[in-house]
Structure formats: C-alpha cells, structure tokens
Amino acid sequence: MKRPDDGSSVAPPLDPSTSTSPRRPADGLELSAAAPYLVVLLALVAELVAVLALNDGVFMYSLDDAYIHLSLSEQLRELHYGINAGELAAPSSSILWPLLLAPFARASWHAFVPLALNVAALFSSVHLLRRLALRTPLGSSPAGRWIAAAVVLGLVACGNLVGLALSGMEHLLQVALALAVLAGLVDLLDAKTPRSAPWWFFAAAVLGPLVRYENLAVTGAAALVLLMHRRVRVALGVALPAALLVGAFSLVLVSQGLNPLPSSIMVKSGVAFGASHGSAGAALLQNARQSLDHGGGLLLIALTGLLLGLGVLERHRPARRGLALFGLLVALAHLAAGRYDSFGRYDIYATTVCATVALVLALRVAADRLSQPRLLALAAALALALVPFSLRNLEVTARTPLGANNIYLQQYQLHRIATEFLDADVAANDIGWLSYRNPHRVLDLWGLGSERARRLRMTGRRTWMAELVGGDPVPAALVYQEWFSGQFPPGWLAVGRLHMAGPLVAAAQRAVTVVATSRDRVPGVTEALQRYAATAPPGAMVELYTAPIKL
C-alpha cells in the first residue's frame, strides 16, 4: 500500500501503544525489546571491570578534562566560578554540566556523579534510538523489531556511546538531548493534524545548547524546519529561550572581564579563535577542509550527500523533506564549525543524529517500493552496513580503559605529588586532576582555566611564561617539557621526571617533568619527589636527576 503524499500517517508513532496497526505482543514480552539494553549493559560492565583491573581497583575517567568540570563544580558550590578560589575563569566547555555536579561537591562520592549522569544518558540514548527505529516499518513485525534492535546497537557502536559513558564528560548527555529533539521533531512532523509539542522536546531543545554549544545547531535546525511547517510558536518556544540563556551566560562572562566564550573553547576551536581575531570566514573554510582529514568528517560528508538525495527524492512530501533538511543542517553546521578528536567525542552528536535521520528516511522510502520480505532484507543490509562505520569508534571504546589507565598513571599521580608530597601551589599544563580536591592553587600554563595564561601564551613571546608567573611565583611546576621548549622563565630547574608505562591513549606525552622554580626550591621539590617514588604504583616510574637541569 502506498503512503499518502505527506508520508506521515502510516509510520508507527513514537508510542507503540497509540499505533493503529494490527495488535502485537507487548514489547515487555519480546526479547528484541530488551536486547539493546542488555548488550549495552554488558559492554558497560566489561569496560568498568577493565578500568578497575588496570588501575589497582581505583576508578578513573578516561579524560583529564572530566576533572576540570569536577574542580569547577567544587568552586561553584562555594559560589565562585573558576578552578582557583578568588580567580575568575571559564574553564568548562559546558554551561550546565558543572552546575549539575555542584550540589554534590562536598560528598565523598562526588567524583562518581558524572558516571551516574552518563549511565542515565547512555540508556536514555538507547531508548530514544529504539523508539526512532520503531517509527519505521520495522516496528510492524517480530523480525523487523529484531533488525531494529541490531540497528540500535550499530548506532551505539558507531557513536562510541559506551566509551563516552566513562569519559566523565558531557558529550553523552549532549547526544541524548539531540536525539530527544529528533524524536520530538519526528513526532510533530508525523502528526496528521497540528498538535502540542511534548514537554521533553522543549526541555531537550532549550537545555541542549547549555550542555554543549554545538547543540545550537540541533535546536536551530529544528526551529527552522518547524517554521517552514508553520509551527511558529513551537519554533520560537525552543529557539528564543536557548539563544537567550546562552547569550545571558556570555554577558555574565564579559561583565567579569572574560571572553564571551569559555577559555576552553577559545583554546580548542579554530573557528572561535578566528572569529575573535576578525577572520571567521577563513577559519570556517579551514575547519571545513579539516573534515576531509578525519573519519568523522568523512562520515558526515557521506551522510550529507545521502540526506540531500533523500530530501530531493521526497521533495513533494513535506514531513520527509523537513526531516532530511533537519539532518542536513546539523551535518553542515558541524562540517563548517565543529571539531574532531581521537576519542570521537566532538562530532558524535552530529553523526549519531544524521545517521539516525538517514536510516529512518531510507526505510520509509523503501517501504513505498518494496515488499515486506525485501524491505526486511534491505534493513538487515543497512544494519550490517553500520559495521565498517563503527570499527573506528569500536576501537576507541576498546581503548577507553587504557585511557583511564593513562589518567591513573599520570594525572592522578601528579595530583598525589602536588597534594600529598609537595603540599604547595604548582604550575601545570594539565589542570584537571591537579586542581580537583586540591586546597592549593594550580597555575594553568595552557589557558583552559586561565584567560590571562591563554592570552599571554597566544602572543608567541618567549617571555610570556615569565610574565605570567613574575608577580605570582609557585614553588614547583609539573609540565610536558617539550611543549614549552625555550619558553621557561630563568631559574627554572628540572629535578626529575614521572614516566608512564603502557600505550599512549589519553595522555599527550609519556613523561612529565618535575620542575623547581628557583634554586632554593630544588631540595624541597627533590625530597618530595623521592618520597613519592617510594609509593608510586607499578607503571608510574620516577626518574631523579643527579643534578638539576636548567630549562
């Protein structure tokens, strides 16, 4: 049977209980309904066990940046914004994430709050992916629902969603909110008559940009599509609050003498840095070219072509055309201004959303042209086609425990050196674990947690570090020496190094140089490093120099 021209009334609705299709056994009685959750749970447990086994029973996140959020949330609990008391800074790339952690900052289990939030976001993402998969013709038969389960697991693998749960970062919540926007948009576009948007659609669209700025593209794309469908109140109801809240946060930063965007974004985003220096166009072009050098960018380019083709093919069906446009806008926005990294965390919201849109549309289009057996065969082929696309991020998922081990053997050990043995202020280029649960000041040398450090470093002057610490000396520094070759202040002396064993996954370098910032500090820093060496775990090796080395 052919679908009506808007392509909307035949697809099963988000809530299977409201379906007008023939009655089928309740999802709770079908193993296909539980399968995605069970497989994801097993994978998550396996990752957690691997992390604990590698780290002597100590849980660690796979990225040091997670501890920047935790450190900031400690200060937020004291009504201060920054990683050091009394020093304003915007070190977090998320507006909302540290605020979610702050109420629990004084609890002994504070460090586990990001894990709990991410586990909730992980299973919410699985739930939303399954609901969207069942909005296709796959929801009408037992075999189709098994294929839908396989599609969901393929998308989870493609997105490294299990690995992201152990990152301690906000990216998995970003994915869940982006999928909620997509689910709500499908619900609105599929409705035969205009209906009220569900509350969770508004919440996801407004809160998404507060979790990650990139979700402005998701909210903006949804609002534009709704405007084209004459849903003006709904479109403005999500776009205006999101824009006003993000804008209000920028105004607060500017009022405190900071940039309108957090320092972490200014450091990591070439587009943000270019825009602040009057070269936004060139930065956008350069960013788009970089997409050709990364697997995530190439996948987005392929999805852009697929979505464009589906949109043109279904141009006479407003609901399908609008859904294709939504995915296309999200993909193009990330190709123009988004980032990529080896952990697959920056682009994952876009690839997951766009791949889901493409699959939903492709299966709906195919249902108009194929018999049920051929449709199921095509759906199974699409599920298998996800395998090669998921290999890159499956490797990242498999290496996540090794990343957590890097953090344990390097950043956590630096935290111990600073708090248990030096028991003093330090300068460093990795500030996450160092600043978390640390009563002393951490002088940031890279600029994620210090706008002044970022601005001085970006001058390129060889004396910038001396200018930074000139009126604010610290006893010791814990640094990647090669990053700052020729830039150290006069009088800084290296007394030894902390070496890390194992594959290099989350840490930038294997060795961190321990520095005394003056000759009279050498004995104290050396003695602290010696005492730490007696307690270092296997895999963290201390090299003590026979004599201090001038940097």
Buried (B, 14 or more C-beta within 10 A) or exposed (E): EEBEEBBBEBBBBBEBEEBEBEEBEEBEEBEBBBBBBEBBBEBBEBBBEBBBEBBEEEBBBBBBBBBBBBBBBBBBBEEBBBBBEEBBBBBBBBBBBBBBBBEBBEEEEBBEBBBEBBBBBBBBBBBBBBBBBBBBBBBBBEBBBBBBBBBBBBBBBBBBBBBBBBBBBBBBBBBBBBBBBBBBBBBBBBBEEEEEBBEBBBBBBBBBBBBBBBBBBBBBBBBBBBBEBEBEEBBEBBBEBBBEBBEEBBEBBEEEEBBBBBBBBBBBBBBBBBBBEEBBEEBBEEBBEBBEEBBBBEBBBBBBEBBBBBBEBBEEBBBBBBBBBBBBBBBBBBBBBBBBEBBBBBBBBBBBBBBBBBBBBBBBBBBBEBEEEEBBEBBBEBBEEBEEBBEBBBBBBBBBBBBBBBBBBBBBBBBBBBBEBBEBBBBBBBBBBBBBBBEBBBBBBBBBBBBBBBBBBBEEEEEBBBEBBEEEBBBBBBBBBEEBEEBBBEBBBBBBBBBBEBEEBBBBBBBBBBBBBBEEBBEBBBEBBBEBBEEBBEBBBBBEBEEBBEB
